[in-house]
């Protein structure tokens, strides 16, 4: 019997029918099926794993860390809320951030000027924690 939350977590990701199929059959999924079921974001050939991962990291590295970490936390916090409450949280934090953003700061960041970092909205997060990294809470 499950004891680690698998019966509840898996069904929320892949739906109850696929969760039952996987859990009750004891079968394993290959990478293609895991991709089709939404358990992985993408499937790549083994020799392309590191290049694909490095491209993804390079894309994420273009976003200022304050925004990246805060955005991740907004998604995580909103996931447990009703859609209406999650949209209200996003609106609140977006408004807070946008009040501090200026056209000059945006242009400086696009030019790659050193020190051209946006003001973080961590102080406005409802749970009171500043973004400390990319792997806090849910991953």
N, C-alpha and C positions, 0 to 999 in steps of 0.2 A: 504494500500500500504506500502511496506517496506520503511524504512527511515534510517535504521541503517547499511546498507551495506549487509544485509542478501542475497539479490538476487545475489550479486556478490561473496560474500565469500563462501556461501554454495555450489554453483555450481563448484567452484574451488576445493572443497574438495571431493564432492560425484559425480560430473559430472552433466551436465545440465538436464538429464532425471530424475534422482533421486531428484534433487533439485526442479524440477517442480512438481513431484509427491507429495513431502512433503509440498511444499509451497501452491500449488493449492488445495490440498485435505483438509488441515487443520488437518490432522491426526497426532498423536504422534507416535514416534518410541519407541519400547521396547529396552531393553539393547542389546539383540541379534542382532536386526536389526541395531542398532547404531554401533555395532562391525563389522557387515558385510559391512556396508557402509563406514567404515573408520572414523567414528566420534569419536570413542574411541579406545585406544590402545588394551584394553583387557576387558573382562567381567568376573567377579568373583562372587561367591555367597556372599550374604551380610555378613555372618560370616567370610568370608575370605578376606574382603576388607582391614582391617588394617594389617593382616599378609602379604598380597601381596604387599601393599604399603611399608611396612617396609623392605621387601626383596629388592624391587626396590631401595629404599633410601640407603640401605646398599651397594648395588652394585655401585651406583653412588658415595657414600662416599669413595670408594677405589681410585677414581681418584682425583689427586690434584686439589684443587678448581680453581687455575689459568687456568688449562687446561680445566676443566669442563665449566667454565664461558666463556672462549674464544671460545671453540668449539661451544657452543650454539650460541654465537654471529655470528660466521662464518656461521652457518646454516641459521640463521635469515637473515643476510645480503645477502647471496647467493641466497636465495629464490626469491628475487625480481630482480635478475640479469638474463641475458641469461646464458645458461649452460656454454658457453665458458668463459664468464666473471667470473662466479662463480668458475669455475675450476682454472682460473688464480688467483683469490683471495686466494683460498685454497693453491695453489702452493706457492704463495708469503709468506703467513703466515707460512706454513709448513717449507719452506726453512729458514725463519727467526728463527723459533724455533729450528730446527735441527742444525743450526750453533752453538747454545748455549748449546746443549745437549752433554753430555759426557757419555761414558760407565760407568765410576765410579759413576756418579750421578744416572744413571739408576739402577745400582746394589745396591746402597745405598737405593734407594727408594723401591726396591723389598725386601730388608732385613728389611725394616721398620725403618731405622735409623731416629731418630728425626732430624728435620731440613732438611731432604733430599727432597727439593722441587725444581721442575723445574723452570727455568726462564720464566716468563710470557711473552707473545708476545703482550700484550695489547697496548703498545706504537706503535706497527706497524699497528694496526687496522685502516682502512681508514677513519673511522668516528671520530677518535681521542678520544674515551672514554675508560677508563679503565674498565675492568669487575668489576662491583660493587656487583653482586649477581646473583642468579640463575633466578630471575624473572624480568629481564629487557627487554624491548621491547616486543616481542612475548613471550608467555608462552609455 
